[in-house]
Structure formats: C-alpha cells, structure tokens
Amino acid sequence: MGKGKNKGKRLNKKQVADMLTGFFTTQPNETFSLKQIFRALHLDTHPKKMLAMDVMEEMAWDDMLSKVGENSYRLNNKGQVQEGIFRRKANGKNSFLPDDGGNPVFVAERNSLFALDGDRVRVSFMARRRNHIKEAMVTDVLAHARDTFVGRLQVEKDYAFLITESNIFVHDIMIPKKKLKGGKTGEKAVVRITQWPSKESKNIVGEVVDVLGQTGNNDVEMHAILAQYGLPYKYPRAVEEAANKISAVITPEDIAEREDYREVCTFTIDPKDAKDFDDALSIRRMDNGLWEVGVHIADVSHYVKEGSIIDREAQKRATSVYLVDRTIPMLPERLCNYICSLRPDEEKLCYSTIFEMDDEAQVKRWHLAHTVIKSNRRFAYEEAQAILEQNGVVDGTGEPAPPAPKGGYQGEYATELVTLDRLAKKLRAKRFADGAVKFDREELHFDIDDKGKPTACYYKRSRDANKLIEEFMLLANRKVAESVGKVKKGVKAKTLPYRVHDAPDPTKLENLRQLTSKFGYKLKTAGTKGAISRSLNALMADSAGTREEKLIQTVALRAMMKAKYSVHNIGHYGLAFDYYTHFTSPIRRYPDTMVHRLLTRYQAGGRSANRDHYEELCQHSSDMEQTAQNAERDSIKYKMVEFMGDKIGEEYDAHISGIQSYGIYCEIDENHCEGLVPMHDLDDDYYEFDEKNYCLVGRRRHHKYQLGDAVRIKVARANIEKRQLDFTLAD
C-alpha cells in the first residue's frame, strides 16, 4: 500500500478489515504489535486506530487472528483441530489446554467423550456463536493420564462398584465379582481400568489391584491418599534386598582418598522426630583468623550407583513424601536412616563445601571435597534454639549474637552454635539487601497419638536455629551452582540441574498493586528485580499486624511463580541468586543426587552430560515434587476433619482465608483448621463474586465478605470420607 494512501481519508469497517486481512495473510508466521500494525497500514489518527483495534478484537473472536499478550496479534493458522491436555472439573466447567500454550477452551460435559483430568486429547473447535464463549469438542482420547483409581467398594448381588471420592467419573467403575480380590462393601481399594467408556458403551470396567482395608482406619486412609496420586505406599522387596546387601564398612581406601574431618567439631540440627540426617555443620577457627565452616552432605551417590535397581526406584519416586503421620522415603530404610544418615559418633562419608569466612560472613575461599566426618552431637531444633536463647540470642531479630560473657557461652557446643548463628544472620541480611523476597513461612503441625489420631493442631514458625541451618544450606547450594554455571564469556557452561524461580506474574503483581493501593500502600511493579522484591518486602513489613495483613500475604503469594528444576538457568527470583541448585538433601530429593554425580564427574575432568536427558529428569522431579505436595495437603485435610469431628456445634473466632464463587473458606484462629461456609448458607442476600478484589458483595444490602476479614463460625459438618469441613457463620 502506497505511503500516504490513507492520509486524511475516512475509512469504514469493511475497508479496515480488508486491509488487516491482506496484511496478516501475506505474513502468516509473524507477530505484530499494535504500533507496528498502525505504522505499516498508515493508521495515523486516533479514530482509525480505535476502529482497527475493534476490528482486530472481532477477528480474534472469530478465530481469524490470535491475540498474543495484551497488544500483539498474529494470523491464526493453527486450524480447527488441535491436541493438548483435558482438565475435568467437578462443577462441569471442563477445559482444553492446547499444546502451544494458548488460552484454555471450554468443553461441555456432553462434548467431553468421558475424558478424565490430565488425559491427552484431540479436539475440534465448534462453530462460534455470537456473544458466546469459544467451545471445543473432544474427538479422541489419545492417552489416559492414569489407569488406577482409589475408592470405596460397593458389592451387589451380581456386580461390584468402586465409588470414587472426587466424582471424577460420570459413572462408578463396574467390577466383575471374580475381579474383586476378596474386597467387601465399605473397604477402600485400588482398581485398574480394563475397559474405558466409548461411543458404544458408557460403562467403565475395572479390576481390584489391592484391597487397602476398612474405610476410616488411619493406615488405610493414608495409603489411599498415596494411591490416589499414584505414589507408592510400600517398598519393592527386590530394592530392599539390594539395599541390605550394601556394605556399611568404610575402608582405609575410602578414607585415604577423602579429606578427613573426623576430629573437627561437627553436629547435626534436625526436627526432633527425624531419622534421616542428610546435612551436618562443622566449624573451627583457623590460624589465619578466619572461620572454617564445613557443610557436610551425605554421600548418597557413593552407595547408590547410577542405573542400579535402587537408583531406578529413587529416580521414579524423585522425592520422599511427608504425610502428617509418616514419611514415605525415596531410598530404602537401610540407606536413608542408617548407612547414609549422619548419625552421631559414627564415621560417615560426605560430599562437602568447605568455606573460609571472616567475621562479616564474607567467603574468602571455598572448595568442594569428598570427606569423612564423625558427628559429635545430634541436636533437635528446639535444643539448639534453647542454647541460643540461653546465651542472649533474641529469636527473630536480625541482630548478630551478643559477645561471649567472661565465663564463656553456656551449654554444649554453645560457642560453635552462637558463632554459626551470628554468621548466618550476616548472610541473611546480605541476601535481603540484595533483593531476596521475605515470606516467613509457617508449617501446620499435628500432635498424633499412637493410633494416628490428632490431639492438637498448630503452626510452627521458623526460628533462629532453623534459619541458621537454612542459610548455610543456601550458601552451599548457591556456590555449587556458581562453580558450574558461572563461566567466562563465550564459554558454554556444563550441564547441571538448577533450581529456578521466575519473576512474579506481571498481571497478578499489578492486581496486588491496585488492591493494596486501596489500603494506602505503594508497591513498585516496574524496575529491577531487586527493586520490586524490596518493595514487596516493605509491603509485608508495613502491613504486619494490620486487619488486611492476611489478604495482602495471600494475594502476594499467589503472584509468585512456582520454583522448579531445569538445566536452563534463569536464576532464582525469590532468593535473589543468579545461580542456585539443590545439593544438600540427596537422601530425600533425587535432583541433589544428580547434582552430586555431575559434580564428581566434572571434578575428575569429565565432559558435559547430555542436556536433554537431564532436562527430562528435571521435569519429572518437578512433577513428582508437586504430586508429593498434593498428597501432603490431602493428609493435612484428612487430619483437620478428623480433629474437628467431635467439635460439631462449637463456635470459634476465625478469619476468611479464601473466597470462591461457591462460598468462603475460613481458618480458625485458635487451631488453624480451615473449612468452607457454602454459598447456600449465606442466605441473607444474593452475593456476587468479585474475583479481582477477593470478595463477595451483597447485591441488595452491599454487605462485603473480604479475604482476611475476622468472622465467628460454628462447626456444621465434618465429612471424613470427602475430607471436607463445613462451617456456618455464627449469629
């Protein structure tokens, strides 16, 4: 189109549509910003630009164009048939997630072809109806995400059924009597699907793989949670037998090829009920006046050889799973609790980072070494904390420990503990000054009796003894990652699994800014990563203790991306580290074992490992980490409902912890148990869900329920089978 052809000329809608069609079809693979489109088509007045934007919105609605971000478009050449992942929702709002990362598309139940959550499907897009959302129809289920399910057996005269708890099936699973494996009505069972629904038959047929036991039994329910997520609830005998054959003897040859730290003051600090101690700290003052701090990590890869039966099982599990009342270990018990565990007064093989640091915690020199250690003492966090406080360390402050009194510090290894605490606080202060995000995490904890029944429920806060360990683990992980990833310009770094964390979602961050501005807070959403994270920290500090604190914390956490494993390093936003990996917990995380093996290989002068292979392992580890967290969350929900089961009708002070279109979630202040006040119990008005401002607003009386608000609730129902706790608002 000639320059100036549209100058001063009024354009109608059809002309603009023709111009845009011609422009995009001649450049089918390009994405253009609004600015580029306006310049190319000489749309140089405000009315022309507005008209073009309206036409492009309509073209995107009609699927001729694809909208890329907020201000860019490209020709939609993806076609009407696509492949991707099906997401099933209990409320019928199913969706299709295309492989190219495009927006989710609605799939009505009648068009789902009985696809299940996570199934890989092929869809055909339906003809768009004016003023209706885009819809897709599943034409083929290409691969099922899983084929085993957990539920309660219902045995009838001729057939049996598996009734699943989460209503993921339109129909219950039918089980022929001869495939019941002795299961009886009311028992929990694991069932494998042998016949999927089809156009010819809607029936789902299965066979019992394992009968877990009677519904309501604690062990049965915990095993059911694991089985529901496809996680193992028993250890393969062949793997345990292989572990039993591993020798725990440390030979003179082992010691000769390692740095010897057996005479250096060393101890572990762990939860009081831990058995797998995978990290220890050593400390001594050197002749040059520096502190030598050793971070000693169990040398799992010395015992677990790559490709062995134990390694294959660990790789498949990828992580230990921590349910409320038990740990499902990644490694067989002989390895994780005995041979590899850094138990006191036992010689152990380690892979260690040895730091030389001054009194300001500046690392002057460091090196990586295979070592042999002998821990002098096993501390529980509470014991270490008590010694710190006994010596004047004020918990929760950023202040370094006070100087030693004339008689010296009081308590076993008190000098070493207080010194490490002082150095850790210096490291921590520097990390936050560099832009690390400060979220003080609280962990929900249950006291459990010998039958697995919860007797108390409360939050555990991270204290100085926890933070001491955390800082030195972070230092070790960061330095190890730098040693491989930080290379001279033009040199390609060798393959390493990194722990990466992207910057916050810009849209969610802007929502947070708009929300907090209503309370008078200022939040930066533009500028450097460090500036934004410092602004987030200031927001957390300024809102602490206020009525809106819970609301701001919740929305800020939702703006954060999830950390994951990848060989493609983008840094760790939350920690403000350019290089970060996981090196310090190989007993319970497979990526740490991968890192140990690669570091050993590179120290010996080995070539870089296959990047694609390790990226696959990283993806699997990230997926398994998420699955383990989901199982842990379900075990917490189960124990919450069990704990509140005998408190029906009792009233508590609470605060609103979640807002959904179907009701409000409330967390009891006293014990932190969370339940739902269903929408049908809010019968004083018709409420509208304001998703952006995290509230429900009454249409007539304008009463508002806002995230973080204080409420008084009454416990209404505790359905242990569905792991569901219902509240009503007290009068």
Secondary structure by P-SEA (a helix, b strand, c coil): ccccccccccccaaaaaaaaaaaaaacccccccaaaaaaaaccccaaaaaaaaaaaaaaaaaccbbbcccccccccccccbbbbbbbbbcccbbbbbccccccbbbbcccccccccccccbbbbbccccccccbbbbbcccccccccbbbbbbbbcccbbbbbbccccccccbbbcccccccccccccbbbbbcccccccccbbbbbbcccccccccaaaaaaaaaaaacccccccaaaaaaaaaccccccaaaaaacccccccccccccccccccccbbbbbbbccccbbbbbbcccccccccccccaaaaaaaaacbbbbcccccccccccccccccccccccbbbbbbbbbbbbcccccccccccccbbbbbcccccaaaaaaaaaaacccccccccccccccccccccaaaaaaaaaaaaaaaaaaaaaabbbbbbbbbbbbbccccccccbbbbbcccaaaaaaaaaaaaaaaaaaaaccccccccccccccccccccccaaaaaaaaaaaaaabbbbbccccaaaaaaaaaaaaaaaccccaaaaaaaaaaaabbbbbbccccccccccccccccccccccccaaaaaaaaaaaaaaaccccccaaaaaaaaaaaaaaaaaaaaaaaaaaaaaaaaaacccccbbbbbccccccccbbbbbccccbbbbbbcccccccccccccccccbbbbcccccccccccccccccccccccccbbbbcccc
